[in-house]
Amino acid sequence: MTDYADISIDILTAALAVGTGLFAYMVRNRFRGGPFWNPWQVIAPSPFVLAAAEANHIYEDFDGSTMLATWLHAILEAGFVLMLFYGFYLFYRAWDSAPEEGPQ
C-alpha cells in the first residue's frame, strides 16, 4: 500500500535539497579563489546527494523496497552527512589558520 503522506514528504525534501544545492552553488561562486573556496567545493554538491537519496526513497515507495535500494539509500544519506561534515571541517581549518591579532 502506498503511503501518500510519506511520498509527499519525500518529494518536498528532494525539492528543498535541490533548491538548497542551487543556492549553495550561488554562494560558492562568491568565494572563488578565497580561503573558503575549498570548503564550498565540498559543501555545494552535498544537497544533491541528499536529493538523490530522497529520489531513491521515492522509487522504493512506489516499486517496493529491495536490499539494493535500501543500501543505496543508506549510502547516499551517509555520503551527504560525511560531505557536509568534511566541508564544515575545512571551514574550521580555513578560519582557524587566519593569523591572530592582538596584544603580544
C-alpha positions in Angstrom: 0.0 0.0 0.0 1.3 3.4 -0.9 1.6 6.0 1.8 0.9 9.3 0.1 1.9 11.4 3.1 5.4 9.7 3.1 5.7 10.2 -0.7 4.7 13.9 -0.3 7.3 14.5 2.4 10.0 12.7 0.3 9.1 14.9 -2.7 9.2 18.0 -0.6 12.5 17.1 0.9 14.0 16.3 -2.5 12.8 19.6 -3.9 14.2 21.5 -0.9 17.5 19.7 -1.3 17.8 20.7 -4.9 16.9 24.3 -4.0 19.5 24.3 -1.3 22.1 22.9 -3.6 21.4 25.6 -6.2 21.7 28.2 -3.5 24.9 26.7 -2.2 26.4 26.9 -5.8 25.5 30.5 -5.9 27.2 31.2 -2.6 30.2 29.1 -3.6 30.8 31.4 -6.6 31.1 34.4 -4.2 34.2 32.8 -2.6 36.0 31.9 -5.8 39.8 31.9 -5.0 39.4 32.9 -1.4 40.2 30.8 1.7 36.6 29.5 1.8 36.6 28.2 -1.8 37.7 24.7 -0.9 35.0 24.2 1.8 32.3 25.3 -0.6 33.7 22.9 -3.2 32.7 20.1 -0.8 29.5 21.6 0.7 27.8 22.8 -2.5 27.2 19.4 -4.1 26.2 17.7 -0.9 22.5 18.6 -1.1 22.3 17.0 -4.5 23.5 13.7 -2.8 20.6 14.1 -0.3 18.2 14.7 -3.2 19.4 11.5 -4.9 18.8 9.6 -1.6 15.3 11.0 -1.5 14.7 10.1 -5.1 15.8 6.6 -4.3 13.4 6.6 -1.4 10.5 7.7 -3.6 11.4 4.9 -6.0 11.2 2.5 -3.0 7.8 3.8 -2.1 6.4 3.1 -5.5 8.2 -0.1 -6.5 8.8 -1.7 -3.1 11.9 -1.9 -1.1 14.8 -4.1 -2.2 18.0 -4.8 -0.4 20.0 -2.9 -3.1 17.7 0.2 -2.9 17.8 0.2 0.9 21.6 0.0 0.9 21.8 2.7 -1.7 19.6 5.0 0.3 21.7 4.5 3.4 25.0 5.0 1.5 23.7 8.3 -0.1 22.5 9.7 3.2 25.8 8.8 4.8 27.6 10.4 1.9 25.6 13.6 2.4 26.4 13.8 6.1 30.1 13.0 5.5 30.4 15.6 2.8 28.7 18.2 4.9 30.9 17.3 7.9 34.1 17.4 5.9 33.1 20.8 4.4 32.5 22.3 7.8 35.8 20.9 9.0 37.5 22.6 6.0 35.7 25.8 7.1 37.1 25.4 10.6 40.7 24.9 9.2 40.4 27.9 6.9 39.0 30.1 9.7 41.5 28.8 12.3 44.5 29.3 10.1 44.0 33.1 9.9 46.8 35.0 11.7 45.8 36.1 15.1 45.9 39.7 16.0 46.0 41.1 19.5 48.3 42.0 22.3 51.7 40.4 22.2 
